[in-house]
Amino acid sequence: MARALLLFAAAVILGLGLFAWEGFNYRAPGPRDSEAVVLIPPGAGLAGIGDRLQAANVIKNSLLYQLGVRMRGQAALLKAGEYAIPARASMAEITALLISGRVVLHRLTAAEGLTSAMIVTLVKDDPVLAGDVGPVPPEGSLLPETYLFARGMTRSALLAKMKQAQTDFLDAHWAKRASGLPFQTKEQAIILASIVEKETAIASERRHIAAVFINRLKRGMKLQSDPTIIYGLTRGYPLGRAILQSEIDAPTPFNTYVIPALPPSPICNPGKDSILAVLNPIASDDLYFVADGHGGHVFAPTNAEHEKNVARWRKIRSERAKMP
């Protein structure tokens, strides 16, 4: 009887020791001294997860990791995804990370002023996204932004996210637009915003340039925007040369030197600043603007003043052309 009690006591002590040893190892710092990115595919199972973690040297032993997870009843809680495992992370910390689903987020930046075809190319070329891009979204329907996404997100889903982002942004600001604007629809606002976007890269100028175009539309004047001509010729890609007089005179749907209104569609995807600029332009009587020679523009309410500004710009351009 005494021997049986001794054996039982020894077994209990051994069990407690093993339990303590397992707990110590489960919470001990991991072997890797640098961050590791580990991809856990869907359906990997606990054994597959353990093997991948061991192969990345973030744990020492896959079987011991599996035992620890099973003992804690957490096997069904682990989520697939791409994870950044911190240096020296313990098995307990790794398990908590896989349960949280805090996967690595990648980013894609669709810059302001890109056409829908250009953005589709960016999405198509991203190696982390999955699936086909599908048809090119309508021009001007995507919101330029930096988008975060997990590995495996489909290309079509990201484009849909960009489209919904623009819809949400425009809906949120449409009701707060200024009164008396010379357009009635959100689509027309995006068309004008796309022209503003291509006319200047200076955020502080956009509301002023929007005011010029709005003033011209109210007076029935042609917008006379060079970027609209270029879009009609190249669909938004750089022309690589000066616009020819014959192209200025050509009666095309996008030539705002000829048509007395907005073009039939946007000429790019405008950013938030340009959209807000056309919805709430500054108060101004200006009807003209031209480059100031320093990256911005100079504005004028009359053609006489505008011609002086144009002459000044031509002089600056001529002097620069003579420089070695």
PECOR-V915647 format. One record per residue. N is the residue number from 1. RES is the residue in one small letter. SS is DSSP state (H for helix, E for strand, - for the rest). PHI is phi as a letter, one per 30 degrees, with the letter a starting at -180 (999 if undefined). BURIAL is + if it has 16 or more other C-alpha atoms within 10 Angstrom, else -. Layout:
N,RES,SS,PHI,BURIAL
N,RES,SS,PHI,BURIAL
This chain:
1,m,-,999,-
2,a,H,d,-
3,r,H,d,-
4,a,H,d,-
5,l,H,d,-
6,l,H,d,-
7,l,H,d,-
8,f,H,d,-
9,a,H,d,-
10,a,H,d,-
11,a,H,d,-
12,v,H,d,-
13,i,H,d,-
14,l,H,d,-
15,g,H,d,-
16,l,H,d,-
17,g,H,d,-
18,l,H,d,-
19,f,H,d,-
20,a,H,d,-
21,w,H,d,-
22,e,H,d,+
23,g,H,d,-
24,f,H,d,-
25,n,H,d,+
26,y,H,d,+
27,r,H,c,-
28,a,-,d,-
29,p,-,e,+
30,g,-,d,+
31,p,-,d,-
32,r,-,d,+
33,d,-,c,-
34,s,-,b,-
35,e,-,d,-
36,a,E,b,+
37,v,E,c,-
38,v,E,b,+
39,l,E,c,+
40,i,E,c,+
41,p,-,d,-
42,p,-,e,-
43,g,-,i,-
44,a,-,d,-
45,g,H,i,+
46,l,H,d,+
47,a,H,d,-
48,g,H,d,-
49,i,H,d,+
50,g,H,d,+
51,d,H,d,+
52,r,H,d,+
53,l,H,d,+
54,q,H,d,+
55,a,H,d,-
56,a,-,d,+
57,n,-,i,+
58,v,-,c,+
59,i,-,b,+
60,k,-,d,+
61,n,-,b,-
62,s,H,d,+
63,l,H,d,-
64,l,H,d,+
65,y,H,d,+
66,q,H,e,+
67,l,H,d,+
68,g,H,d,+
69,v,H,d,+
70,r,H,d,-
71,m,H,e,-
72,r,-,c,-
73,g,-,i,-
74,q,-,c,-
75,a,H,e,+
76,a,H,d,-
77,l,H,c,-
78,l,-,d,+
79,k,-,c,+
80,a,-,d,+
81,g,E,k,+
82,e,E,c,+
83,y,E,b,+
84,a,E,c,+
85,i,E,d,+
86,p,-,d,+
87,a,-,e,-
88,r,-,i,+
89,a,-,d,+
90,s,-,d,+
91,m,H,d,+
92,a,H,d,+
93,e,H,d,+
94,i,H,d,+
95,t,H,d,+
96,a,H,d,-
97,l,H,d,+
98,l,H,d,+
99,i,H,d,+
100,s,H,d,-
101,g,-,i,-
102,r,-,d,-
103,v,-,d,+
104,v,-,d,+
105,l,E,c,-
106,h,E,c,-
107,r,E,b,-
108,l,E,b,-
109,t,E,c,-
110,a,E,c,+
111,a,-,d,+
112,e,-,e,+
113,g,-,j,+
114,l,-,d,+
115,t,-,d,+
116,s,H,d,+
117,a,H,d,+
118,m,H,d,+
119,i,H,d,+
120,v,H,e,+
121,t,H,d,-
122,l,H,e,-
123,v,H,d,+
124,k,H,d,+
125,d,H,d,-
126,d,-,d,-
127,p,-,d,-
128,v,-,d,+
129,l,-,d,+
130,a,E,b,+
131,g,-,i,-
132,d,-,d,-
133,v,-,d,+
134,g,-,i,-
135,p,-,d,-
136,v,-,d,-
137,p,-,d,+
138,p,-,e,-
139,e,-,e,+
140,g,-,i,+
141,s,-,c,+
142,l,-,c,+
143,l,-,c,+
144,p,-,d,+
145,e,E,a,+
146,t,E,c,-
147,y,E,c,-
148,l,E,c,-
149,f,E,a,+
150,a,E,d,+
151,r,-,e,+
152,g,-,j,-
153,m,-,d,-
154,t,E,d,+
155,r,H,d,+
156,s,H,d,+
157,a,H,d,+
158,l,H,d,+
159,l,H,d,+
160,a,H,d,-
161,k,H,d,-
162,m,H,d,+
163,k,H,d,+
164,q,H,d,-
165,a,H,d,+
166,q,H,d,+
167,t,H,e,-
168,d,H,d,-
169,f,H,d,-
170,l,H,d,+
171,d,H,d,-
172,a,H,d,-
173,h,H,c,-
174,w,H,d,+
175,a,-,d,-
176,k,-,c,-
177,r,-,d,-
178,a,-,d,-
179,s,-,d,-
180,g,-,i,-
181,l,-,d,+
182,p,-,d,+
183,f,-,b,+
184,q,-,c,-
185,t,-,b,-
186,k,H,d,-
187,e,H,d,+
188,q,H,d,+
189,a,H,d,+
190,i,H,d,+
191,i,H,e,+
192,l,H,d,+
193,a,H,d,+
194,s,H,d,+
195,i,H,d,+
196,v,H,e,+
197,e,H,e,+
198,k,H,d,+
199,e,H,d,+
200,t,-,a,+
201,a,-,c,-
202,i,-,c,-
203,a,H,e,-
204,s,H,d,-
205,e,H,c,+
206,r,H,d,+
207,r,H,d,+
208,h,H,d,+
209,i,H,d,+
210,a,H,e,+
211,a,H,d,+
212,v,H,d,+
213,f,H,d,+
214,i,H,d,+
215,n,H,d,+
216,r,H,d,+
217,l,H,d,+
218,k,H,d,-
219,r,-,c,-
220,g,-,i,-
221,m,-,d,+
222,k,-,d,+
223,l,-,d,+
224,q,-,h,+
225,s,-,c,+
226,d,H,e,+
227,p,H,e,+
228,t,H,d,+
229,i,H,d,+
230,i,H,d,+
231,y,H,d,+
232,g,H,d,+
233,l,H,d,+
234,t,H,b,-
235,r,-,h,+
236,g,-,j,+
237,y,-,d,-
238,p,-,e,-
239,l,-,d,-
240,g,-,i,-
241,r,-,a,-
242,a,-,d,-
243,i,-,d,-
244,l,-,d,-
245,q,H,d,-
246,s,H,d,-
247,e,H,d,-
248,i,H,d,+
249,d,H,d,-
250,a,-,d,-
251,p,-,d,-
252,t,-,c,+
253,p,-,d,-
254,f,-,c,+
255,n,-,d,+
256,t,-,d,+
257,y,-,d,+
258,v,-,c,+
259,i,-,d,+
260,p,-,c,-
261,a,-,a,+
262,l,-,d,+
263,p,-,d,+
264,p,-,d,-
265,s,-,a,+
266,p,-,d,+
267,i,-,c,+
268,c,-,a,+
269,n,-,c,+
270,p,-,d,+
271,g,-,d,+
272,k,H,e,+
273,d,H,d,+
274,s,H,d,+
275,i,H,d,+
276,l,H,d,+
277,a,H,d,+
278,v,H,d,+
279,l,H,d,+
280,n,-,b,+
281,p,-,d,+
282,i,-,d,+
283,a,-,d,-
284,s,-,a,+
285,d,-,c,-
286,d,-,d,+
287,l,-,b,+
288,y,E,b,+
289,f,E,a,+
290,v,E,a,+
291,a,E,e,+
292,d,-,c,+
293,g,-,i,-
294,h,-,b,-
295,g,-,j,-
296,g,-,c,-
297,h,E,b,+
298,v,E,c,-
299,f,E,c,+
300,a,E,a,+
301,p,-,d,-
302,t,-,b,-
303,n,H,d,-
304,a,H,d,-
305,e,H,d,-
306,h,H,d,+
307,e,H,d,-
308,k,H,d,-
309,n,H,d,+
310,v,H,d,+
311,a,H,d,-
312,r,H,d,+
313,w,H,d,+
314,r,H,d,-
315,k,H,d,-
316,i,H,d,-
317,r,H,d,-
318,s,H,d,-
319,e,H,d,-
320,r,H,d,-
321,a,H,d,-
322,k,H,d,-
323,m,-,d,-
324,p,-,d,-
